[in-house]
Amino acid sequence: MRLSRILAAILISLAFIAAVVGAQNIDPVKTRSTLADELKEKRLRWFREARFGMFIHWGLYAVPAGEWRGKLIPGLGEWIMNRAKIPVAEYEQLAPQFNPVKFDAEEIVSLAKNAGMKYIVITSKHHDGFAMYHSKVSKFNIVDATPFKRDPLKELAAAAQKAGIKLCFYYSQTQDWHEPDAVGNDWDFKDESKKDFAKYLEEKVKPQVREILTDYGPIGLIWFDTPRNMTKAQSQELVDLVHSIQPDCLVSGRVGNGVGDYDSAGDNQISVGKVRRDWETPVTMNDTWGFKRDDTNWKPTSILIRQMVQVASRGGNYLLNIGPTAEGTVPQPIVDRLTEVGRWIKVNSQAVYGTGPSPFPYELPWGIITTKPGKIYLHVFEWPQKELILYGLKSRVKNAYLLSGKTKLKFTQMDDPAKDHYSISVKVPAAAPDKNDSVIVLETGGDVVADTTLLQQPDQSITLPAFLSNVHATGETGLRFDSRGVAERWLNKDEWVDWEFKVSNPGTFDVVVLTSEQKYGRDWEGGHEVSLDVAGHKLKGMVENNGKKVPAANPYWPYVISKIGSVTIDKAGKYSLSLKPDSIRSEKKLGLTLVSVKLVPAK
């Protein structure tokens, strides 16, 4: 009798496995890792198509809005509890003041949809520990602790489902300034030895993650943040928890330890370089995430569109933030910008949604490129006179036209295999069709093939990005590149870089070195002595401040221009350039923050 029960249990288990496998269309003989990869690919399909989402930072911090006890508190609006060292008991008193009666979920979802956003990520719990939904785990939530008594996430879930928008939740899993066992509050809970992080993880984090995955319908992704001290095992436990409840739900890279479904770039950082896996970058519309009444440093729409397209051109998603007020309204400058972005994307959506990366690993003087099978989208920010010229495209072009209005454009394609030089020239109208980004479509006969070598451009300039250099490092802890492609930890003069590049139009060039200041231009370290070997010509110079440049894609990090000298290259062909420090100043521990070396035609 007992044996028959065991056999029955085994048969039931096998039937269940077969049903799951069948439902997922997965071959049961495949390995566990292959199954995991297929499930991950299934989860990522919508994400790869979306390319553009809305981030919402909203919570109790909208009440003080950057001010505490009559003083403006520096830093991010949602970090006011930390920056002002507000005791838990005092911060809790913000809850009775939080009554966002003007909150309208359908209005916010409509704003996102009209802007062309395909998903919404909202803070279910930020670092202050306050739950923006009706949590049974902690009474410190918007339903139990405020006069509002409504669950805005329930309302958003209904509105998002109705509009066909993916709803996703941000959840701060490590920092929780309300809890004695969590990370971050060193003013109320000073004794680190008394903290039991594992207890906090089991008693608050996991139960709340279960709540947001159980009570709000299908969730697109969980956006964890600041993993800090989490072990790989703890990060994996959260990933497994999410996937066990909602198998199709993605987990962001900020769960920590490289176990998320996709990578997350640094805040306001537009990643460059080779795409290793799916990724996303979170970006503020001004300087803060949560509402802060004195922050009016709004990015112009032109930068928002450019950033979005640049992220897509590297195969990523652009997550643009809004910070509603304590009343629940969206500031008008946000509405205005999203409305303008929506007008642009309505015309140019096919050049964004579901696009692949540019065939070139670098930006072009006039703009950037996104792709789809058989199509190349030229996003032109700097509209040329008469013609747009692109070097390095080997694919044969069949048609060229403006995406706006589908106006056909004449073009000439020239190949010189002997010189390994390829170019296409497209005749363009005198005026740009769009003031922010005019898109030209090139239709090809198949896959896009391009020369990925660093090429001299039609404006005769040659740009050698730091992240595309060959690095000659002395160890694993030295020179590397951040997600912007900028050199960091370059403190050792024995480390150096070099590049190979092609010259099609020889001449005399000014040699310029670009380095990056710290965020908001707060600091920079110069005074480095460098030696450059440019196509066999020796130059020595100083990395010093000869001017500034604000990059459009990353305006928070200004560049410093250093003029090194000039060289003459007599013949077309392949050349190399090396940059070796003779000395590096490192008193500030910043070192040589190289962005690129540029060869600019001498005037």
C-alpha angles and dihedrals in degrees: 000000000000091000092052090053091051091049090048091051091050092050092049090050092049091048090051092050090048091050092051092046091048093048091053093043090234126152106242093214093063120105123261092251091052091050090050091050092051092049090049091050089051091051092050099052097090091040093056091049095047103060092168130062142163122243117201121197107188133150147104090315088074088072098064088031093199098321129101126180091345095310129108108237115217120232135035119349095231090052095061094111089056099039094047092038090231112187116241092244091055095043090053088062089070089070096073087051094052109095109144096185092160093061110125115182094192091052092053093045090049090051090053094046094048089050089057096252116151100194141025126216114193130182108256089175126358129192092286089070095236114139115222091205137052101284120185090196097065131020087212091096139112096259100046101032105039136058088239092079092184130113106231092188090060089052093047091048091056094045094046093049090050091051096044093245122141112242117213134176133225113212126182103218102175109028115061113153091189095063126073094213097047129086125267112036106100096154099062098025104036102159106084091185090068095054119107105193093176089058091052090048093052099039102040115008101048095040091050092046087053089052096052091046094047107040105043107054125243111357121203098208145339111234106207119186145203101004091190107162099007117133121227089250092054092048090050091049090058092047091050091047092054094046093046091057099036112013092189094053116108123223119216122236091247090078079088142231095062096283101116124106093249140009126263119210121218118280110288091356119134105208122224135186134053115348108238098176141338113308146174135201124211115217134185122223090218127004100293138054102211117051114282116177097212095051107097097147093122119179113237117248090248091064093046092053092044092050093048092051093044090054090049090049088061093046097258142122125247114221108192118196133224126185114206120208127250087265090057098250127131114237112252096238087061092050092049094051096045090049090054092046088051092054090053096046093047088065098035104033095123089061090059115029115079093355125150129223128283116273088230120073092216140052121262126232093250100037144292142294137238124184147204127181106294094001136089119193115206109202103201115198096162105050111214130220114256098332144028116218125201123188126203103030109134098175116101112248118220102180139009126195145149112265088217106073094352091252109175117237129206116236142180122210120197127186127188107180091176090063092031089235125140128179143167126197119200121195110228135190119260095251127052112247090223129029093217107036127351113197125214117191122213115193116207134186096247142323117010112254121189142166102251094191116117102267136194105250129229090260084061093245124129119208121193109191116209093231091058094054128107105250122217101195129174098215147352095269098055136071115010138142130254122223090274089060092249121140116250134177089029095148100129118085090205091069117086145166139219140185140199119220143167127242118202098168112039123208145112118314137191110227115222130181119207120202130177130243119216120269114305088008090281096147146355136179120221137158095090115149113219139185120209128193106200115184089326095316117120120223132176124193150143128259097231137143109277093152144320136258126192110212113223095221096048108025092164091070111057119201126230119220119219119186111213106174141274138283136191120223110194103189140039114250146086119320141169135224126197129191117201123174117229088191136358125206108220107163089120092042089238099105124170106350096189119191100170148318115240132198107204123186108258115242 
